[in-house]
Amino acid sequence: MSGLRIITADERLARKPKINIAVFGPSGVGKTTLARTLDPDTTLFLDGEAGTLALGDWRGRVVDLRGAAASLGQHPWVMCRAIASLLAGPDPADTSGPYSAAAYEQYKGALGDPAALFKGVDTLFMDSITVASRWAFEWCQMQPEAFSEKTGKPDTRGAYGLLGREMTKWLTVLQHAPYSVIVVGIMDEDKDDLGRITYQPQIVGSSTGRALPGIFDTVLTLSRFDVGDGGITHNMIGGTRRALVCDANPWGLLAKNRSGNLDTIEPPNLGELVRKMRTAPRHDATLSSSIATPAAPAAA
């Protein structure tokens, strides 16, 4: 075993940082077309939605996940795991499972050498995490954990428990791949009995949605807005302008910005957004060393 490799500050700063982004938005808002703003020569589009019509004449490389799985007689979720393993390499924490060294070699034999498959790629665009979660749940429902040991009947809790583990592991493996990873998914709007609106990613199983902010550097919402004299109004269905919401916002939309250099609202251009995240100064680069004195109360 070789000694511990410590990365120096100069080495770290000289690297082009990889960025992991999750984008959610309502159906039809144009999440897939965001791929058109990325460099086609260095982007690999993982197609789970059969949505390449939205890409138009964009010339990036595409993997048809369902078609590739069907050609090998495999479930699409098995293909998702295989692609993640080839992209990230063997997981040292997995000694005998789907991300182990042995599984990695099997995937190489069936699909090809990743050095050739992914040559020149620096960004992965997965469309979509919503579909991937459905595939994962279908697969989980067929596994022994999804059936009661005593009765042999389906065990819903067992299936959902396995789903949470499968999705979290898959996303974590992708997170550690030496590429920037962008996943998109549908966002749902929920209204409670008091009329309060909340937004949630449309992912089968709640545990994956809770784990996402800890896996991805940046979580964005692509939605529609109206702009008028009263300012910017969120209008998810009928708004006239699209924008990416990137940070804490007055509409309660999904957003997290670890880079610290994005505005609350940015244009719907992922290519420019990634460049800004890599090069723009952080908003919090200058830290205050004092606490402001509270304003005096108004005179009665």
C-alpha positions, 0 to 999 in steps of 0.5 A, a space after each residue: 500500500 502506498 502512502 497517503 496522497 495529500 493534495 496541495 492547495 496549488 494542485 487543487 486550485 489548478 484543477 477545473 472543479 467538477 460540479 454536481 447539479 440537480 435541476 427540478 421543474 414542472 413538466 414541459 418547462 424545458 428541463 431537457 433543452 437545458 442540455 443544448 446550452 452545454 458543450 456538445 463535444 464534452 457532454 454525454 446525454 443519458 436518455 431515460 425519457 426518450 426525450 431527444 426530440 427536445 435536443 433538436 440539432 444539438 450534436 452531443 453523444 447520447 446513451 439510450 438507457 432503455 434501448 441499451 438494456 433491452 439489447 442485453 435482456 436487462 432491466 433498465 435499472 440494471 443498466 443505470 447501475 452499470 453505467 454509473 459503475 463504468 463512469 466512476 470505477 469500482 467502489 472500494 466500499 462495495 466488495 461483492 455488490 453491483 459497484 464492486 471490482 468484479 461487477 465493474 469488470 463484467 460491465 466492461 466485458 458487456 458494454 466496453 472499455 470506459 476509457 474509449 466509451 467516455 473519451 473526451 467527456 467531462 459532463 454527464 446529463 441524466 434525463 431524468 432522475 424521476 424516470 430512474 426512480 420509477 425503474 429502480 422501484 420496479 426492479 426493487 419490487 421483484 427482489 426478495 427483500 420486497 416479499 415477506 419471509 413468512 407469507 411470501 406476499 409483497 412487502 411494500 415497506 421492504 420494497 421502499 427500503 430497498 429503493 432508498 438504498 438503491 437510489 442513494 447508492 447510485 447517486 453517490 456513485 455518480 457523485 464520485 465519478 470524475 465528471 460534472 454530473 447534472 440530473 433533471 427531474 419533475 417538480 410537484 406542487 403540493 397544497 395543504 388544507 390551509 392553502 399553503 404551497 410546497 414544492 417537492 421533487 417527483 422521485 419515487 420514495 421520500 428518502 432519496 429526495 431528503 438525501 439529494 441536498 447532501 449529494 449535490 453541490 447545487 439544487 436548482 428550480 427551472 420555472 416560469 415567472 412574470 415580470 411587471 411593475 410589482 416585481 417578479 411573480 412566480 407563475 409556474 404554469 402561465 409565466 412568460 419568462 423562464 429562469 433558474 432559481 439558485 438560492 433561498 427565495 421568496 417562493 419556497 422553490 427548491 434551491 441550494 447553492 454551495 458555490 456561493 456565487 450565484 444570484 437568486 435568479 439566473 438565466 436558463 443557461 447551464 453552460 454559462 451557469 457552470 462557468 460562473 460557478 467556477 470563476 466568479 467570486 463568492 458573494 460571501 468572500 468578504 466577511 464582517 467582523 462585527 454585528 450591526 447595531 439594531 435600529 432605534 425604534 421609531 418615535 411614538 
